[in-house]
Amino acid sequence: MTEYKSEFLSSLAARGFIAQCTDETGLDAAANEGMITGYIGYDCTAPSLHVGNLISILMLRRLQLAGHRPIVVIGGGTTKVGDPSGKDDSRQLLSQDQINANKQTIKATFERFLSFGDGPNDAILVDNDDWLSGLNYIEFLRDYGRHFSINRMLGFESVKLRLDREQPLSFLEFNYMILQAYDFLELNRRYGCSLQMGGSDQWGNIVNGIELTRRCDQKSVFGLTTNLLTTSSGAKMGKTAQGAVWLNDNMLSVYDYWQFWRNTEDADIGRFLRLFTELPMDEIARLEALDGAELNDAKKILATQATAMCHGLEAAQKAEATARETFEGGGTSEDLPTINIDGARLADGLGLLEAFVIAGLAKTNSEARRLVTGGGARLNDAPQNDIGVSLTQADVVNGAIKLSAGKKRHVLLRP
């Protein structure tokens, strides 16, 4: 591993964040000599960010912990275009109202990880719509478009992927990399920002911004990427059979977030402890050396530490206690995810398959049927293999009906 002088790059390298850097020596020297400003951009495509975004958020956090200034760029402008990186199909375009609503709900996420304020290295949150929407298109193309080679743009992975698979790439999306490059130039001019970070799929976009800043203002700036995270089995980080692992608790309960980390594959424990917690490295080394049943203790520590960072220590400990009561005590915890239903549904008899769909434990009746016939369904902790069962008021225990899919997914239906 490369020996760095700066605390910033040293900490990133030790914990496995670094994939590529445009100029490691120059960035290390700049970070060692004084405070630098770095940014990452996030488009407003959903009401919440997800675990797939977490590694980049933590790069900003490590930047700030090392005494530097992070900038969070909310892509109110670029969301109108859509980033083609890593995608086969065009992104569905959102209305301005949808973008504004998403922008408001994801802003709060960053306050859990970064310190905002007026101090020299306090984080800044900006919206690239502030400068992109006011651009005069003809002047913009004349002043900045001339610095981009179509030949080179066609060679970037995000473009080649779409073309190689014969998937359409709209001219609107083709402009995305120019706009993101302009973001870097604008941030350098406004805030002295000298570093753009992101996932490895953003490498081409980052390089474009560095080149544009050099050509227009004769400034040297840097790019740093982290690997797109997959589990040891090859699954994309942040995706489960039930969908995305959202960071906002109104889209995914704290309990389910804790369970996501608790279900980490054995081979990923050490890597995830380094990336997603701030435990000392010697403690992480001890935990990843555990084996057998003791490895479950390391998974619980990972789950609680990662959940505490996102949702607070009290909520994390509550989720851990709920899991302990549910699994080890065989009880029904009040803190399990809860769905309220109309009590009249029970008076008429609520079909078991429909109940699993209402609970979110199955997406369709067909999926619920497979769950039941496959032996994975439980009603109040009792196995259920009869698809014709109907839930009634008699199934309500302590004010709720507990449905379980397998051993780790539980929901309370509360009439």
Solvent accessible surface area in square Angstrom, and as a share of the most:
residue,aa,sasa,rsa
1,M,173,0.77
2,T,74,0.43
3,E,158,0.71
4,Y,32,0.12
5,K,161,0.68
6,S,1,0.01
7,E,116,0.52
8,F,0,0.00
9,L,1,0.01
10,S,42,0.27
11,S,27,0.18
12,L,0,0.00
13,A,16,0.12
14,A,40,0.31
15,R,21,0.08
16,G,51,0.49
17,F,0,0.00
18,I,40,0.20
19,A,35,0.27
20,Q,79,0.35
21,C,25,0.15
22,T,52,0.30
23,D,65,0.33
24,E,66,0.30
25,T,113,0.66
26,G,22,0.21
27,L,0,0.00
28,D,13,0.07
29,A,42,0.32
30,A,30,0.23
31,A,9,0.07
32,N,80,0.41
33,E,146,0.66
34,G,39,0.37
35,M,92,0.41
36,I,13,0.07
37,T,7,0.04
38,G,0,0.00
39,Y,4,0.02
40,I,8,0.04
41,G,41,0.40
42,Y,10,0.04
43,D,27,0.14
44,C,0,0.00
45,T,58,0.33
46,A,24,0.18
47,P,59,0.37
48,S,3,0.02
49,L,11,0.06
50,H,52,0.23
51,V,1,0.01
52,G,31,0.30
53,N,36,0.18
54,L,5,0.03
55,I,14,0.07
56,S,11,0.07
57,I,0,0.00
58,L,6,0.03
59,M,0,0.00
60,L,0,0.00
61,R,52,0.19
62,R,29,0.11
63,L,0,0.00
64,Q,21,0.09
65,L,99,0.49
66,A,19,0.15
67,G,37,0.36
68,H,8,0.04
69,R,50,0.18
70,P,0,0.00
71,I,0,0.00
72,V,0,0.00
73,V,2,0.01
74,I,0,0.00
75,G,1,0.01
76,G,2,0.02
77,G,6,0.06
78,T,4,0.02
79,T,1,0.01
80,K,73,0.31
81,V,15,0.08
82,G,0,0.00
83,D,11,0.05
84,P,4,0.02
85,S,4,0.02
86,G,56,0.54
87,K,73,0.31
88,D,49,0.25
89,D,90,0.47
90,S,59,0.38
91,R,50,0.18
92,Q,150,0.66
93,L,99,0.49
94,L,38,0.19
95,S,57,0.37
96,Q,82,0.36
97,D,112,0.58
98,Q,92,0.41
99,I,1,0.00
100,N,57,0.29
101,A,59,0.45
102,N,14,0.07
103,K,29,0.12
104,Q,107,0.48
105,T,57,0.33
106,I,1,0.01
107,K,61,0.26
108,A,51,0.40
109,T,0,0.00
110,F,0,0.00
111,E,123,0.55
112,R,80,0.29
113,F,5,0.02
114,L,10,0.05
115,S,63,0.40
116,F,69,0.29
117,G,44,0.42
118,D,152,0.79
119,G,32,0.31
120,P,109,0.69
121,N,41,0.21
122,D,27,0.14
123,A,3,0.02
124,I,40,0.20
125,L,53,0.27
126,V,16,0.09
127,D,17,0.09
128,N,3,0.01
129,D,32,0.17
130,D,101,0.52
131,W,14,0.05
132,L,18,0.09
133,S,70,0.45
134,G,69,0.66
135,L,51,0.25
136,N,83,0.43
137,Y,109,0.41
138,I,128,0.65
139,E,83,0.37
140,F,9,0.04
141,L,61,0.30
142,R,150,0.55
143,D,52,0.27
144,Y,29,0.11
145,G,18,0.17
146,R,176,0.64
147,H,34,0.15
148,F,29,0.12
149,S,53,0.34
150,I,97,0.49
151,N,127,0.65
152,R,111,0.40
153,M,4,0.02
154,L,80,0.40
155,G,45,0.43
156,F,29,0.12
157,E,125,0.56
158,S,14,0.09
159,V,0,0.00
160,K,84,0.36
161,L,43,0.22
162,R,0,0.00
163,L,85,0.42
164,D,108,0.56
165,R,130,0.48
166,E,159,0.71
167,Q,60,0.26
168,P,100,0.63
169,L,37,0.18
170,S,48,0.31
171,F,142,0.59
172,L,76,0.38
173,E,5,0.02
174,F,25,0.11
175,N,18,0.09
176,Y,13,0.05
177,M,4,0.02
178,I,16,0.08
179,L,25,0.13
180,Q,19,0.08
181,A,0,0.00
182,Y,16,0.06
183,D,5,0.03
184,F,0,0.00
185,L,0,0.00
186,E,20,0.09
187,L,0,0.00
188,N,13,0.07
189,R,112,0.41
190,R,118,0.43
191,Y,61,0.23
192,G,47,0.45
193,C,0,0.00
194,S,22,0.14
195,L,0,0.00
196,Q,4,0.02
197,M,3,0.01
198,G,4,0.04
199,G,13,0.12
200,S,37,0.24
201,D,53,0.28
202,Q,33,0.14
203,W,67,0.23
204,G,13,0.12
205,N,8,0.04
206,I,0,0.00
207,V,23,0.13
208,N,6,0.03
209,G,0,0.00
210,I,24,0.12
211,E,41,0.18
212,L,2,0.01
213,T,0,0.00
214,R,116,0.42
215,R,113,0.41
216,C,33,0.20
217,D,39,0.20
218,Q,141,0.63
219,K,97,0.41
220,S,98,0.63
221,V,8,0.05
222,F,22,0.09
223,G,0,0.00
224,L,0,0.00
225,T,0,0.00
226,T,1,0.01
227,N,85,0.44
228,L,99,0.49
229,L,21,0.11
230,T,59,0.34
231,T,25,0.15
232,S,63,0.41
233,S,84,0.54
234,G,53,0.51
235,A,51,0.40
236,K,132,0.56
237,M,9,0.04
238,G,2,0.02
239,K,108,0.46
240,T,55,0.32
241,A,85,0.66
242,Q,91,0.40
243,G,27,0.26
244,A,20,0.16
245,V,4,0.02
246,W,55,0.19
247,L,0,0.00
248,N,12,0.06
249,D,81,0.42
250,N,125,0.64
251,M,67,0.30
252,L,38,0.19
253,S,34,0.22
254,V,29,0.17
255,Y,7,0.03
256,D,45,0.24
257,Y,0,0.00
258,W,5,0.02
259,Q,9,0.04
260,F,39,0.16
261,W,1,0.00
262,R,39,0.14
263,N,67,0.34
264,T,9,0.05
265,E,65,0.29
266,D,85,0.44
267,A,82,0.64
268,D,2,0.01
269,I,2,0.01
270,G,5,0.05
271,R,80,0.29
272,F,6,0.03
273,L,0,0.00
274,R,59,0.22
275,L,5,0.02
276,F,2,0.01
277,T,1,0.01
278,E,66,0.30
279,L,26,0.13
280,P,81,0.51
281,M,79,0.35
282,D,109,0.56
283,E,50,0.22
284,I,1,0.00
285,A,53,0.41
286,R,126,0.46
287,L,1,0.00
288,E,72,0.32
289,A,79,0.62
290,L,38,0.19
291,D,105,0.54
292,G,59,0.57
293,A,86,0.67
294,E,96,0.43
295,L,23,0.12
296,N,57,0.29
297,D,71,0.37
298,A,0,0.00
299,K,22,0.09
300,K,53,0.22
301,I,56,0.28
302,L,0,0.00
303,A,0,0.00
304,T,15,0.09
305,Q,64,0.28
306,A,3,0.02
307,T,0,0.00
308,A,23,0.18
309,M,30,0.13
310,C,1,0.01
311,H,33,0.15
312,G,32,0.31
313,L,104,0.52
314,E,147,0.66
315,A,30,0.23
316,A,0,0.00
317,Q,94,0.42
318,K,110,0.47
319,A,5,0.04
320,E,42,0.19
321,A,41,0.32
322,T,2,0.01
323,A,4,0.03
324,R,120,0.44
325,E,80,0.36
326,T,7,0.04
327,F,79,0.33
328,E,112,0.50
329,G,60,0.58
330,G,51,0.49
331,G,23,0.22
332,T,52,0.30
333,S,5,0.03
334,E,115,0.51
335,D,61,0.31
336,L,5,0.02
337,P,22,0.14
338,T,55,0.32
339,I,63,0.32
340,N,119,0.61
341,I,21,0.11
342,D,94,0.49
343,G,31,0.30
344,A,56,0.44
345,R,91,0.33
346,L,1,0.01
347,A,87,0.68
348,D,129,0.67
349,G,27,0.26
350,L,3,0.02
351,G,28,0.27
352,L,0,0.00
353,L,20,0.10
354,E,71,0.32
355,A,0,0.00
356,F,0,0.00
357,V,48,0.28
358,I,52,0.27
359,A,8,0.06
360,G,49,0.47
361,L,8,0.04
362,A,4,0.03
363,K,132,0.56
364,T,73,0.42
365,N,82,0.42
366,S,62,0.40
367,E,56,0.25
368,A,0,0.00
369,R,109,0.40
370,R,153,0.56
371,L,41,0.20
372,V,0,0.00
373,T,87,0.51
374,G,66,0.64
375,G,56,0.54
376,G,21,0.20
377,A,0,0.00
378,R,91,0.33
379,L,13,0.07
380,N,47,0.24
381,D,56,0.29
382,A,45,0.35
383,P,93,0.59
384,Q,36,0.16
385,N,119,0.61
386,D,77,0.40
387,I,65,0.33
388,G,59,0.57
389,V,39,0.22
390,S,56,0.36
391,L,0,0.00
392,T,54,0.31
393,Q,109,0.48
394,A,96,0.74
395,D,33,0.17
396,V,33,0.19
397,V,76,0.44
398,N,128,0.65
399,G,37,0.36
400,A,4,0.03
401,I,0,0.00
402,K,3,0.01
403,L,0,0.00
404,S,0,0.00
405,A,6,0.05
406,G,32,0.31
407,K,166,0.70
408,K,87,0.37
409,R,65,0.24
410,H,12,0.05
411,V,11,0.06
412,L,1,0.01
413,L,0,0.00
414,R,61,0.22
415,P,61,0.38
